Amino acid sequence: MRHRVHGRHLGRDTAHRLSLYRNLVTDLLRYERIVTTEAKAKEIRPMAEKVITLGRRGDLHARRQALKFVYDPSVVKKVFDDIGPRMATRPGGYLRITGMEPRKGDGARMATIELVDFVDAPPTPRPNRVTAAPTAPARTTAAATAELAPTAREAETDDAEVPGAEAVVSDDGVEEAAEAHLDDLAEAADDAAAELAPTAREAEATAEVEESPEATSEAEDAPVNESAPAEDGDDKAEA
């Protein structure tokens, strides 16, 4: 049992734990707000407040003491030039710890630690809860048709009331209409050709008759030539 043992081990040995604390304090003073576990935030809070108190003192010895703990000299400069003067009238209590929702995965308790005058900070990030979207009840085909029927009738009425309304069709509808029109033209051409065929045959026959007048004259002269020998025979009989 850990009787009379102060602090949290955090599953690390002494050197690793001290390095973790120094890193967290350095980042906290650099960004003035960080998100970490609640146990780590409670551990680094007194350490960071001691560094800010050194910044309020502002002498050379205090600066060297702060450099022993904080890794980045630029952060120490910020503490002595900016954060320390801001906290000059505040006797302690420079930091605020705000609890957050547990971390997903291991369920660790999370928290934000920030300076109390960090007014420009965005609101504490909260994870968005994912909830299932409500499912609509399944509708039958008959119910859907019954719902759409009044809308269709209203659309037809609107088209009839508006003069010159043009139907908007899709590309597939345009292609089908064009194909139907071409089929109608082809059928009309076939019907016209069928109607004109007898007239064309009669015209051809008339043209053939008109083009052969010599044959007609020969046919008319043929009986005359045949009757000539008969007349000679009669004359001989009379003689």
Residue pairs with C-beta under 8 A, 6 or more apart in sequence:
7 43
8 39
8 43
9 17
10 17
10 20
10 39
10 40
10 43
12 20
20 40
21 43
21 44
21 47
22 69
22 70
22 71
23 71
24 34
24 36
24 40
24 44
25 44
25 47
25 48
25 51
25 69
25 70
26 70
26 71
26 72
26 75
27 34
28 34
28 44
28 48
28 95
28 113
28 114
29 48
29 51
29 52
29 70
29 75
29 78
29 79
29 83
30 72
30 75
30 78
32 83
32 114
32 115
32 118
32 121
33 112
33 113
33 114
33 115
33 118
33 121
34 112
34 113
34 114
35 100
35 110
35 111
35 112
35 125
36 110
36 111
36 113
37 103
37 108
37 109
37 110
37 111
38 97
38 99
38 109
38 110
38 111
39 109
41 97
41 111
41 112
41 113
42 97
44 113
45 95
45 97
45 113
47 69
48 94
48 95
48 113
49 92
49 93
49 94
49 95
51 66
51 69
51 70
51 79
52 79
52 83
52 84
52 87
52 94
53 92
54 62
54 63
54 65
54 66
54 79
54 80
54 84
55 62
55 66
55 79
55 80
55 83
55 84
55 87
56 84
56 87
56 88
57 84
58 80
58 84
62 80
63 76
63 80
66 76
66 79
66 80
67 73
67 76
70 76
70 79
83 115
86 117
87 94
87 117
90 116
93 116
94 115
94 116
95 113
95 114
95 115
95 116
96 113
96 114
96 115
96 116
97 111
97 112
97 113
98 111
98 112
98 113
98 114
98 124
99 109
99 110
99 111
100 109
100 110
100 111
100 112
100 124
100 125
100 126
101 110
101 126
101 127
102 108
102 109
102 110
103 109
103 110
104 127
112 124
114 121
158 165
159 165
159 167
169 177
